[in-house]
Amino acid sequence: MRKLSRSSISVGLRDQLRRQGQRIRRLRPHGVRYVVARANWKLAGKKKLRKALELMTGGHDRCMYCEYSEAGTVDHFCPIGTDPKQAFHWRNLLLACQPCQNAKNDNFTKELLNPARNGYEPWAHMDMEPTTGYYVLNSVAAKSSGPIFRWD
């Protein structure tokens, strides 16, 4: 997992995400937020959003977690079921392959490493063993993220 810089998005896309997010945050209780966020996400046009995320990976359609696979989907780092208020938050959106997305959603904790979080430095959490090419996971966050994103 490499460090990603969160790119700027167009004013139109930013406003669209903000409006959707405001609608979700106004709803009560959590269950209603989840249902509405899930339905709105499925209906949302994601072409411009996906293009903006691809810019973060140098124009390549790669999973932002494992970097090995083609990204099949726009992923919510914090899953909609965990926090529906973040469903349309730009900082919560990443590109992911299906195996990484499924594994992360099944095992989500706040300790997982987010490659687009401000201040994230991959090598503060892991080293690469030069003789094997495998990652050596040094931090609690890397040790919880490694098995999920197939770094071990």
PyMOL commands that set and color helices and strands:
alter all, ss='L'
color gray80, all
select helices_A, chain A and resi 11-26+30-43+47-56+84-86+90-92+98-106+122-124+140-145
alter helices_A, ss='H'
color red, helices_A
select strands_A, chain A and resi 73-76+93-96+126-128+135-137
alter strands_A, ss='S'
color yellow, strands_A
deselect
rebuild
show_as cartoon
